Amino acid sequence: MRVKKGDTVEVQIGDNRGTRAKVLVVNAQANTIVVEGVNRVYKHVRRSRRNPQGGRLSMEMPVPVANVMVVCPKCSQATRVGMRVTSAGTKERFCKKCSASLGQIGPAARMKTASPKG
């Protein structure tokens, strides 16, 4: 998944189109993310010890990852995200418009060595 927790994204589809906000939760199995202030719903809660007043709680629901685009911090445009391997051997995400780095993904890859057969 090319979107990480803490990224700033812009919503492309739906009622909140054009909204820029921070990613709170990423669910890779369901291919969804929870974005701050986007796709808000009301949950009606009855009175209990945990919620003594009861009433309506406003909460964010997941949004499909396909409906958002990452905002590049350097060029501040909504862009697609690419993957590349650096000269040090680490994998990183980058902006497709200005090719600025968006952070590393994993540690340096191990080099495969040929084992002698014998």
Sequence and secondary structure as in RCSB ss.txt:
>XXXX:A:sequence
MRVKKGDTVEVQIGDNRGTRAKVLVVNAQANTIVVEGVNRVYKHVRRSRRNPQGGRLSMEMPVPVANVMVVCPKC
SQATRVGMRVTSAGTKERFCKKCSASLGQIGPAARMKTASPKG
>XXXX:A:secstr
    TT EEEE SSTTTT EEEEEEEETTTTEEEETTSSEEEEEE   SSSSS EEEEEE  EEGGGEEEE TTT
 SEE EEEEE TTS EEEEETTT  EEEEEE            
